[in-house]
Amino acid sequence: MRTKDFSFDLPEDLIAQRPSGERGASRLFVLDRGTGTFTHSAVSDLARHLPPGSLLVFNDSKVRKARIYAESGTGGRVEFLLLRRRGDREWLAMTTKARKQVPGKRYAFPGGIEGRIVGTEEDLRILELDRPIDDEYLDRWGHMPLPPYIRRQDDGFDAERYQTVYSRTIGSVAAPTAGLHFTDGLLASLRTAGMETAQVTLHVGLGTFLPVRAERIEDHVMHEEEYSVPEATAEAVNRARREGRPVVAVGTTSVRTLESAWLDGSLRAGSSSTRIFLYPGRSFQVVDALFTNFHTPESTLLMLVSAFAGRELILKAYEEAVRLRYRFFSYGDAMLIL
């Protein structure tokens, strides 16, 4: 299939620049794959759209303040997105003006930290610092890594709202955004309605949000991302499958974790990494329903939901969402695919 087959027209004013005034107050677009019908609701009413006994699986990864600015030797300001730690003092990073950030170039970081480029890895840079930094340092000097379609600087509000209420394990460079809709109250209401919840961890990296540059989607190669499945979650999912109860993935990262960890008819606990790419023609072994946001044109995330519900139906739903002025992307409204 061609990448441009996953394009759609989106007015720029529908790209949410800030979250809703209150967490959990967004609209909910409900898509029934069996009937091809749409229902319009609210995230706060999620429980009434799911059968009692549903198992909802959340990604508990926590976003690191991974965007940090440095001064180059020539006085220019360079932005680094710290993707993954490589040893005590090295990080794999994305940079602005990447062609100019070459091995040997030096930088001054906040707090008296010095760094230099010591290598490259595809389009990325290997950054070596003169001493280790930790998440306490990044909490002080770093910025929340808001996606580029949010055209503003992060502020104190984002430190809370670009993080799920149940985030626990730090390591992501982008939020698992479907989870941003959930409040402690909504989680409690789901359990009261007879739902079960479980957690996995997938640290969101380049594999989730890099654009597809290949003309044919089959030629796209995902970047590797680390995940883990607790023993309790594996037991919960396997029990739900045996009992015929729906497994509802909250977010595409939960989908990718569950489908990556499924082996020989059961979900396996443990830690690993994945490059899984789900696009039309690929089958799903674990997930029965998906709670997600609206995704960017020609993205691997749009291809994933198209694999789950069918490309034509998803694009028809997106056209309807545009007509009804749903808010799109990370801070936007939500979709439930049944």
Buried (B, 14 or more C-beta within 10 A) or exposed (E): BEBEEBEBEBEEEBBBBEBBEEBBEBBBBBBBBEEEEBEEBEBBEBBEBBBEBBBBBBBBBBBBBBBBBBBBEEEEEBBBBBBBBBEEBBBBBBBEEBEEBEEEBEBBBBEEBEBBBBEEEEEBBBBBBEEEBEBEBBEEBBBBBBBEBBEEEBEEEBBEBBBBBBBEBBBBBBBBBBBBBBBEEBBEBBEEBEBBBBBBBBBBBBBBBBEBEEEEBEEBEBBEBBBBBBEEBBBBBBEBBEEEBBBBBBBBBBBBBBBBBBEEEBBBBEEEBBEBBBBBEEEBEBBBBBBBBBBBBBBBBBBBBBBBBBBEBBBBBBEBBBEEEBBBBBBBBBBBBB
